[in-house]
């Protein structure tokens, strides 16, 4: 097969946070495949480049389409926001390979790392991820809410700093509030909580509060929520978690 497929992440927003390797992959592609708003972040790079935009909830269909294009000999770039391997398209590509045409196993497929929202959000506030941390998505489109609650409880009991992706949407406005209720039953009320909207973009906004006072209505789908550990501290306007401090 002469085609190829690369999965890239455009970063959190600012053009300068897109890696040079991703820029090179986009420039070399004959076809760009992705969720419409993410494709809109990519400027027109060549006259013969085709764009294939689709809705946000058709990841596997998008992956299969991209693989079919690559199998036909095209140089395909699958575009995600942030990092393509974090709650994004890289996993969907390999899931499609596993269940799809056996010839797709022979394709030249690679993943270029990017700057995920969690890292961009942490940088806006200081160093809240300086100690052990984990990331959870509150979206129950692909897993049950019971599974999310079980994992959230385990992370809280283990005293990780917790980064919450997909905290709220019009279809599920209540789940972040339920997550805070669960966390308040385990973590101290003075635990720092960060709401970082549009992290890594010119429109970024940071709200610093505590778990006791955290208002779930502050968040939307462009917000990354970080809940501190027992060692997370506030110094002026900065939040950080020491690497080695004991709780």
C-alpha positions as CSV (number, residue, x, y, z in Angstrom):
1,X,0.0,0.0,0.0
2,X,1.3,3.4,-0.9
3,X,-1.1,5.5,1.2
4,X,-0.5,6.6,4.7
5,X,-2.4,7.9,7.7
6,X,-1.2,10.2,10.5
7,X,-3.3,11.3,13.5
8,X,-2.5,14.8,14.7
9,X,-3.6,17.2,17.4
10,X,-3.9,20.9,16.7
11,X,-3.2,21.8,20.3
12,X,-5.5,23.7,22.6
13,X,-6.0,26.8,20.5
14,X,-3.1,29.1,19.9
15,X,-1.3,28.4,16.5
16,X,2.1,28.5,18.3
17,X,1.0,25.5,20.5
18,X,0.7,23.3,17.4
19,X,3.9,21.3,17.1
20,X,6.2,21.6,14.0
21,X,5.8,17.9,13.4
22,X,2.0,18.3,13.2
23,X,2.4,21.3,10.9
24,X,4.6,19.2,8.6
25,X,2.1,16.3,8.6
26,X,-0.8,18.6,7.7
27,X,1.2,20.2,4.9
28,X,2.1,16.8,3.4
29,X,-1.5,15.4,3.5
30,X,-3.7,15.1,0.5
31,X,-6.7,14.7,2.7
32,X,-7.7,16.1,6.1
33,X,-10.3,14.2,8.0
34,X,-11.9,15.5,11.3
35,X,-14.6,17.1,13.3
36,X,-15.6,20.3,11.5
37,X,-14.5,22.9,14.2
38,X,-11.1,21.2,14.5
39,X,-10.6,21.3,10.7
40,X,-11.4,25.0,10.8
41,X,-8.3,25.5,12.9
42,X,-6.1,24.3,10.0
43,X,-5.4,27.0,7.4
44,X,-5.5,26.1,3.7
45,X,-2.1,24.6,3.0
46,X,-2.3,23.4,-0.6
47,X,-4.7,23.7,-3.5
48,X,-5.2,20.0,-4.1
49,X,-6.0,19.2,-0.4
50,X,-9.4,17.7,0.3
51,X,-11.3,18.2,3.6
52,X,-13.7,15.7,5.0
53,X,-15.6,17.2,7.9
54,X,-18.1,15.3,10.1
55,X,-20.1,15.5,13.3
56,X,-18.5,15.1,16.8
57,X,-20.3,11.8,17.6
58,X,-19.2,9.6,14.6
59,X,-15.7,8.9,15.6
60,X,-15.6,5.3,14.3
61,X,-17.3,6.2,11.0
62,X,-14.7,9.0,10.6
63,X,-11.9,6.6,11.4
64,X,-13.1,4.0,8.8
65,X,-13.4,6.7,6.2
66,X,-9.9,7.9,6.8
67,X,-8.5,4.4,6.7
68,X,-10.3,3.7,3.4
69,X,-8.8,6.8,1.9
70,X,-5.3,5.8,3.0
71,X,-5.9,2.3,1.7
72,X,-6.7,3.8,-1.7
73,X,-3.3,5.5,-1.8
74,X,-4.1,8.9,-0.2
75,X,-1.9,10.6,2.4
76,X,-4.4,11.2,5.1
77,X,-4.1,13.4,8.2
78,X,-6.8,12.8,10.9
79,X,-7.2,16.0,12.8
80,X,-8.1,16.2,16.6
81,X,-7.9,19.1,19.0
82,X,-5.3,18.9,21.8
83,X,-3.4,15.7,21.8
84,X,-4.9,13.0,19.4
85,X,-4.2,10.2,21.9
86,X,-6.1,11.8,24.9
87,X,-9.9,11.2,24.6
88,X,-9.5,11.8,20.8
89,X,-9.2,10.1,17.4
90,X,-6.0,8.0,17.7
91,X,-7.9,5.4,19.8
92,X,-10.8,5.4,17.3
93,X,-8.4,4.7,14.4
94,X,-6.9,1.7,16.1
95,X,-10.3,0.4,17.1
96,X,-11.4,0.6,13.5
97,X,-8.2,-1.2,12.4
98,X,-8.9,-4.0,14.9
99,X,-12.4,-4.6,13.6
100,X,-12.0,-3.6,10.0
101,X,-10.4,-4.7,6.7
102,X,-7.4,-6.9,7.5
103,X,-5.4,-4.9,4.9
104,X,-5.6,-1.9,7.2
105,X,-3.0,-3.7,9.4
106,X,-0.5,-3.1,6.6
107,X,-1.0,0.7,6.4
108,X,1.6,3.2,7.4
109,X,-0.1,4.7,10.5
110,X,1.5,7.0,13.0
111,X,0.4,9.3,15.8
112,X,2.0,12.8,16.3
113,X,1.7,14.0,19.9
114,X,0.2,17.4,20.8
115,X,-0.6,19.7,23.7
116,X,-3.7,18.3,25.5
117,X,-6.2,20.6,27.2
118,X,-5.1,19.3,30.7
119,X,-1.6,20.5,30.2
120,X,-2.7,23.8,28.8
121,X,-5.1,24.4,31.6
122,X,-2.5,23.5,34.2
123,X,0.0,26.0,32.7
124,X,-2.6,28.8,32.9
125,X,-2.8,28.3,36.7
126,X,0.7,27.4,37.7
127,X,1.7,23.7,38.3
128,X,-1.3,21.9,39.7
129,X,-0.2,18.7,38.1
130,X,3.2,18.8,39.8
131,X,2.4,15.6,41.8
132,X,0.6,12.4,40.9
133,X,-2.6,13.1,38.8
134,X,-5.1,11.4,36.6
135,X,-7.6,12.4,33.9
136,X,-11.2,11.4,33.6
137,X,-13.9,12.2,31.1
138,X,-17.4,12.9,32.5
139,X,-19.0,12.1,29.2
140,X,-21.2,9.0,29.4
141,X,-21.6,8.7,25.6
142,X,-19.2,5.8,25.5
143,X,-19.3,4.5,29.1
144,X,-21.9,4.3,31.8
145,X,-22.3,7.0,34.5
146,X,-21.8,4.2,37.1
147,X,-18.4,3.5,35.7
148,X,-17.5,7.2,35.8
149,X,-18.6,7.4,39.5
150,X,-16.6,4.3,40.4
151,X,-13.4,5.6,38.8
152,X,-13.9,9.1,40.3
153,X,-14.3,7.7,43.7
154,X,-11.2,5.6,43.4
155,X,-9.2,8.6,42.2
156,X,-10.4,10.7,45.1
157,X,-9.6,8.0,47.6
158,X,-6.1,7.6,46.1
159,X,-5.6,11.4,46.6
160,X,-4.8,12.1,42.9
161,X,-5.1,15.6,41.4
162,X,-8.0,15.0,39.1
163,X,-8.5,16.6,35.7
164,X,-12.0,16.4,34.4
165,X,-12.6,16.5,30.7
166,X,-16.0,17.0,29.1
167,X,-17.5,18.3,32.4
168,X,-20.8,19.5,31.0
169,X,-23.0,19.9,27.9
170,X,-26.6,20.8,27.1
171,X,-27.4,17.1,27.1
172,X,-26.0,16.4,30.6
173,X,-25.8,19.6,32.6
174,X,-26.2,17.8,35.9
175,X,-23.2,15.4,36.0
176,X,-20.5,17.8,37.1
177,X,-22.6,18.7,40.1
178,X,-23.0,15.0,40.9
179,X,-19.3,14.6,40.6
180,X,-18.6,17.4,43.0
181,X,-21.1,15.9,45.5
182,X,-19.2,12.6,45.4
183,X,-15.8,14.3,45.8
184,X,-17.1,16.4,48.7
185,X,-17.8,13.1,50.5
186,X,-14.1,12.1,50.3
187,X,-12.0,15.2,49.9
188,X,-11.7,18.3,52.2
189,X,-13.8,21.3,51.4
190,X,-10.8,23.6,51.1
191,X,-9.3,21.5,48.3
192,X,-8.5,23.9,45.4
193,X,-10.6,23.6,42.3
194,X,-9.8,25.2,38.9
195,X,-12.2,26.0,36.1
196,X,-10.1,26.8,33.0
197,X,-12.1,27.7,29.9
198,X,-10.6,27.8,26.5
199,X,-7.2,26.9,27.9
200,X,-4.2,27.7,25.6
201,X,-6.2,30.2,23.6
202,X,-6.5,34.0,23.5
203,X,-9.9,33.6,25.2
204,X,-8.7,31.6,28.2
205,X,-10.3,32.3,31.6
206,X,-9.3,30.8,34.9
207,X,-11.6,30.6,38.0
208,X,-10.0,29.4,41.2
209,X,-12.2,28.3,44.0
210,X,-12.5,25.4,46.6
211,X,-14.3,22.2,46.4
212,X,-16.8,23.4,49.1
213,X,-17.7,26.5,46.9
214,X,-17.3,25.0,43.4
215,X,-20.3,25.9,41.2
216,X,-20.8,23.4,38.5
217,X,-22.7,25.9,36.3
218,X,-19.4,27.7,35.6
219,X,-18.4,24.9,33.3
220,X,-19.2,24.1,29.7
221,X,-17.7,21.8,27.1
222,X,-14.8,24.2,26.6
223,X,-13.9,24.0,30.3
224,X,-11.3,21.8,31.9
225,X,-11.8,21.3,35.6
226,X,-8.9,20.4,37.9
227,X,-9.5,19.2,41.4
228,X,-6.5,19.3,43.7
229,X,-5.1,16.7,46.0
230,X,-4.5,17.1,49.8
231,X,-1.1,18.7,49.1
232,X,-2.2,21.1,46.4
233,X,-1.5,24.7,47.5
234,X,-2.3,28.3,46.5
235,X,0.5,30.9,46.4
236,X,-0.9,34.3,45.4
237,X,-2.7,33.7,42.1
238,X,-0.8,30.5,41.5
239,X,-1.9,26.9,42.2
240,X,0.7,24.1,42.5
241,X,1.1,20.6,43.8
242,X,4.5,19.8,45.3
243,X,6.2,16.7,43.9
244,X,7.1,15.2,47.2
245,X,5.1,16.8,49.9
246,X,3.2,14.4,52.3
247,X,-0.5,15.0,52.9
